Amino acid sequence: MATLLQEILTNNHEFLVNNKYTKEISKYPQKKFALLTCMDTRLVELMGETVKSLLLTIYVFDIKEIFIVGHYDCGVALTSSKDILHNMRSRGVSEQQLKLIEKDFQVWLDPYTDPAKNVLTVIKKLKANPFIPNDIPIHGLIIDPHTGKLDLLADGYKET
Ligand SMILES: [Zn+2]
């Protein structure tokens, strides 16, 4: 089966041979902000993986602002747990295995139907999270992928 691996390695080789990697990039965030987009925003429970990563950026990498950026016309908003489970079934995942994840996928995917509403929900959850300090503003934006226009949905600090 053809994969992209060889193409990626060839492109990387050409990139290096043509000396395009001219500037070492710092491992520390220079703009001091964290950005959550589409899929990230589904994992913002109190101590979900996304929140743990955010806490790392805040307390270790000195992040000063959080941006939640959703996008209109989100492919995930148009699907459901039923669809993904159906596709898994079609690709050979057993009923026994599907039963183990069905509930989890319903909770994860099915409430997500409106990207703008999702951004606001995420902001509400992050503002309620006691581990995110009050001096970090949390901004909510949504981008139109067809025009690139950003709409501001919310900004500001946690209420104290
Ligand atoms: Zn999306």
Residues whose N, C-alpha, C, O or C-beta is under 5 A from the ligand:
A	BS01	ZN	C38 C74 G75 V76
